[in-house]
Structure formats: C-alpha cells, structure tokens
Amino acid sequence: MSVPENTEVLGKEVPLARLDKELRLLWEADEASTNASLMNFAIYAEDSAALARNSQIVSEITREHACRAILIGIDKEKPTQDTKAWITAHCNLSNGQKSVCCEQLAFHLTGKVRGRMRHTVFSHLNSDLPLVFWWQGELSEIFDAPFYSILDRLVIDSVDWVNTGESYAKLAEALKTDLVIQDLAWTRTFHYRLSIAALFDDLLAQQNFKDIESIRIEHQPVHRVTGLLMLAWLAVQSDWSLVDVDFDTVTLKSGNKRIVANLVEKSDAAPLSLVEIASPNMRASVSREKGSKYLTQKLSVNEHKMERIAPADSDLVSELVTDQLSRGGKNSLFRKVLPMLLELLG
C-alpha cells in the first residue's frame, strides 16, 4: 500500500505537535456558527486508500449525526514508522450559509502501530463524549482487550470477512464486556424482521405457526452471513433448536417436529431477496427486488390471501451506519442471536 492518494479531500496536513492548535485556528477562521459534536466517531481501515473514501462517508453521516470524526488508515507493511495527520470540517448549510460543522481528523500510520493508536490517535478524542468505532475489514491482532476497552460502541460488517468464524472468535472476549457491537450484516435484516413479525400478527398465520415445515432464504453470495443471521433470529425467537448444518441446508427442531431451512445464493438480486416460511396450509414470504426501496409481504392461508409493501433497508453502507446510530440501544437482540449464528457457522 502506498501513501494515501487524494489527500486534498482530507483537508490541511498538520504536524502532530500542532494538531490541537491548528484545530482552534480552523474554527477561528471558519464562518460556521456552531461546532457540533455528540460523539467521537472513528473509522479504521488497514488500507491507506480508505481515508479519502471514508472522508466522503463522514460527510454523509454528519448530516444527521454531529461528531468529532477520526479517520485512521494503516499500512503495516512499511518497515518504517511514520504518522501523518490532516484536519478539515464537514458543514451543513442553512439559508445558503454554514450553520453547523463537525471537525474531522485523519491519520495515516505506517509500521508497527499498536502504541501509537492509543497514545497518538486516541489522545485526540473528545474525552467527554462516547467513542463509536467502525472497524472496516477483517479483525487483526490490533483488536485486543486494551484496544476495545476504550470503545463504547463497535461497528463491523461481517460480510467483508473472508474467515467469518475466525473473526467472530476474536470478538468472543469483547462480547463478555459491556461493549455494544453492531454488525451491519444484522442491520440489513432489520426491516425483514419487522415485516415477518407483522405477517404473524395475522390470526390465521399464528394458528399455522406450529406446523411450519420449511424455510427458504435467498441472498447474494457475499451476504451469506446476512442470510444466516436471518435464520438465527427465526430460530431463537421461535425457540427452535439446531439439529444439523450441511452448509446451506439446515435442519432445526421444534418439539418433535423437524424444520428444513435452505439458503440459496442469487447473484443478480438484492443482498437479501427472499425469506419464505411454509407449512402445509400456509405460505408467508417477504421479498425484495434488486434496487427496490420496498419489501413485498405476502401471506396465503388456504383461501385467505394478503399482499402489501413495507420499507426496505438501504444498500448503501453509509446509510446503514446512519440508521444504526439513530436506533442506538444496547443491541441486546443481536447478542441473543449470536450463539445460534456461531453454531450455524460451525
């Protein structure tokens, strides 16, 4: 990896020793009426090229969430240790003028970075505010107890992981703490979960729930974890136990009754394109066309039929993060579902 390109979008490069002073000068020279911040929001990537991309993401997120943004780009392959820093601000307009601005600090680190993460990067946190940390890509050796003990909320996207089981294993100790963990693969199931729950508000659907025999989940190949999280939620909330996993065919048990779930890859489709639940007399489904902003809910119980639409989750990662930050909370349901996901992953 090389020195970051497009550093002009990162703002003004400043020496580390002058960073705080340059931030004060930035606000003195700016015409914004308010420097707003409700949290520290850091984005970490072991990829130098991610800095410019993440600066654009911060620009979108700060439209709804005021923060001190800290971008971290790491190049561990370079033998020499070096740290560069840039500062800028993302401003919202009111009546054609800057009204509220959020500051952004960007750091590019090379060589061994463990000590500098804590003493250089984290020393520039706003100490009065919580730290939301978005780790992009696979979890590495840097993710250890001294590191995650500083965080209040961790955002990950397990669809980016090649070895999902190994990366979740690295999370095992962190999950024993009070750290709030938000997986964007889980966020992608949010409106599906709401829609499925809404279908079973129907009295006839409830009466056929105990007779469910099969489940079909269709997903893009890279979103297999999203499909597994969807299945894990169904199993945990329905009190089903796991019998067997044969890659994309999963056998569950409800009492003495077996339920077979099939996960099917669909390349030219939405990340999660179908969840279908069937019993001898009932078929309930939630589906989404590629690129659509809506889900289609369908229920058929003998002669009783129903169809309606509902909102869908965004395909844009920046909007998923924004939505997750808006919901907040402890994400306790994700923690409840996670053991079943780990069983499904083997």
N, C-alpha and C positions, 0 to 999 in steps of 0.2 A: 504494500500500500504506500502511496506517495503522500506528500504534503497536501492538505486539502485544496481542492480547486474551488473556484467561485467564492473566494473568501470575502469579496466585496459585499455579499449579502449578509455577512456576519457583522458588518459594521466596522468600527475602528479598532485596529490592532493596538494593544497597550501592553507595556511591561507589567509583569505580575506585581512588582513593588508599588506601582502607581494605580493599580486597578480601582481601588476604592475612591481615590481622589478623582480619577477620570470619570467615574460614575457620577460623582457630585457635580463635576463640571458639565457632564452631559445634561443633567436636569436643569442646571442653571441656564444653559443655552437654549433649552427646549421651550416651546411655546405652549406645551400642554398644561392644562390647569390642574391635573391630578396624576400622581404616580401611584397606581393602584396595585395592591398585592394581597391576596388572601391565602397564598401558599407558596412554598418552594416547589417548582415543577422541573425535575431533571430528566433529560433523555440521554441514555447511554448506549453507545454502539461501538463495537470493536471493528470499526470501519471508518477511516478518515473521511471518505466521500459522503458519509451520512450527515455531516454537520450542516451543509448547505440545504439538504433536503429537509432536515429536522427544523431548520430555521423557518421554512415555509409552513411546516406543520404547526409550530408555535404561533405563527401569525394567525392561523385559523382558530386555534384553541383559545387564544386570548381575546377573541371577540366575545366569548361567553364567560371565560374564567380568568380573572385577574390574578397574576402570579409574578414571582421572580423566576424567570426561565433560565435554566443552566443546561447548556449542551455540552456533551462530553464525547469526543472522538478519540479512540485509542488505536495506536499502531504498535503492538507488542513485538513485532518482528524486527524493528530497527534496533541495532545494538546500543546506540547512544540514547541517553535520557535527555529529553527536552520538553518544554511546556510553552505553548503559545496561547495567548488569550485575546479575545475580541469583545467589544461591548456595542450594543445597539438598543433600540427601543421599538416596540410594536404599539402603534397608536390607533385608537378608534376615532372616527370623525363625528362631529356634531355640528350641523349647520355649516359644513364645509371647513371646519377648523378642528385641530386636535383637541380632544377633550379629556380622554383617559389613556394613559400609556403604561405599558408594562416593560420592565427592563429585561434584557437578555444578556447573559454572559456565556461565551463559548470558549471551550478549552480543547486544545489538541495536544495529547500526550504521547510520547514515544518511549520505547524501552520498558523497563520494569516500572509499574505504575501504582502498586498497592499502597505504599506510604504516601505518595503524592495525591492520591484520591482523597484521603482523609485530611491531610494537612494543608493541601493547596486548594483543591476544588471545594471540598465541604466546608472549608473555613470561610467561604464567601456565601454561605446560606444566610438567609434572614432568620436569625435564631428564635424569633418569636412566632414563627409560622411552621406548620407541619410540612414534612417532606414527602411529596409524591414522586416516585422514581419509576420511570418507564425504561425497562431493560429490553433492548431490541436484540433478537438473535439468541443463539444457544447460551445457556449459563456456563460460565467458565470458572476457573479456580479463584478468580477475584471474588466470586459470590460466596462469602463465608460469614461466620457469626459476627465478627467485628464490623463487617460491612453492613449486613442487613439489620443490625441492631440500631443503626442510625435512622432507618427508614420508618415512616408511618404507614405508607401505602405503596405496594409494589404492583406495577402493571407489566404484564408479559403477554406474548402472543404465541402460544404453543404450536400454532400451525407453521411457524418459522423454524421449528426444531426438527432436525434430522433424527436425533435419538430422543424421542419424547420421553420414554421411560427413564433414561439416564438423567435428563434434565429435571424431571419431576422428582427423582431421587435426591437431587441436590436441594430441592425445596423442602424435603422431609423435615429437617431440623427447624427451618424457618416457620413451618406450619405449626410447630409446637409453641410458638410465641404469639403475641397479640398482633403481629404484622398482618395487615389487611392485604390480601392477594387478589388481584383481578386479572383473570385470563381473558383476552379478547375473543378467544375461541368460545368461551362461555357466554360472553356478551352477545355474540352472534345468534345465540339461541333464545334471547330474551323474548322477542315478540312471538316466536314459535311456541314458547312455553305458555305465554298468555293466551294464545289462540286455542291451543289444545285444551287448556283448563276451561276456557269458555265453551268449547264444544260439549264438554261433560257436565256443564250446568244443565243441559237438556235431560229431563227426567228419563226418557227412553234410553238415552246413551248410558246413563247411570245404571239402569236396570240390566244392561248387557255388558257392563264392565267386567263382571266376574267371569264372563265366557270368552274373554279375549284369547285368541289363538296365535295371532301373528302380528308382526310389526315390520314395516319396510321404511328404511331411511335412505334417501338418495342425497349424495353430496359430491362436490368436486373432489378429485383425487387428493389435493393438498389439504382439504378440510376434513380429513377422516376423524381427527380429534374432535371437531365440532359435532360430527355425527355421533361419536361415542359419548360425548357429554350429554347430548340429547337423549340417548338411550339410557345413560346412567341416571339422569333425572327421572325418566319414566319409571325405572326400576325402583329407585329409592322412594319416590313419592307413593308408589303403589305397593310398597313392601314386598317386592319380588326378590327372590334370591337367585344368584348366578349358579348355573349348573355346568356349563361348558362354553368355551370360546374356540371356535375353529376359524380364526382370522375374521372374516366378515359374516360369519354365521354364528349367532349367539343363542344359546338355549338358557331360558330363565324358568323359574318355577314359582307358581302362585298356589300355595297349599299343595295339593297333589296334581295340579294341572300344569302341563308344560306349555311354554310360550316360545315360539321361534322368531327371532329378530334377524333380518337380513339388512346389511349395509351395502349399498350399491353405488359404485362410482359412476358419475355422469360428468364427462369433461366439459361439454358445452351447456352449462347450466349455472344456476345460482350457487353460491357456496353451500348452502343447504336448500335443496329444491323440493323435497317431499318428506313428510312424516305421515305414514298411513297406519292406522290401527284397525284390526279386523277381528270380528267374532262371527259365528255362523249367521247371525241375523243383522249385524251392524258393520258399517264401514265409516270410519271417521278419518278425515285427512286434512292436512294443512300443506299447501304447496305454494311455490313462488316461481314465476318465470324469470329467466335471466334478465337482469337490469331493471326489473319492476320494483316500484316502491311499495307494493302491496302484496299481502298474502291472501290466498283464497282458502276459505274454510268450507268444508263440505261434510255433511252428515247424512247418512242413509240408514234408517232402521225400518226394515220391511217397507211399508208404503210411505212412511214418514221421511221426507227429504227436506234438507235445508242447505242453502248456499249463501255466503256473504264474504265481504272483504275486510281486511284489517291491515294496519300499518306493518311494514317490514323493517328489519334492521338495515342500516346502511352498509354498503360495500366498502366505503372509504374508512381507512384505519383512523384518520384524524377525527372523523365524526363518531366512531365507536368510542374512542377515548373521551371525547367531549360528553357523550351520552353517559358513560360510566362515571365520570366525575360529577355530573349533575345528579345522578342517583345516590352517590355516596354510600353510606351504610357500612356495615361490617362484612358484607358478603358471606353471611353465615350459611346460606343455602349451598353456595359453591363448596364450602368446607364439608358440608354434609354429604354432598355428591361425590367428592373427590376419592374416597376409598373405593367406591364402585368403579370409578374411572380407572384407577390403578389396577384393579382386578381385570378389567376389560383389556388393558394394555399388556397384561401378563407380567 
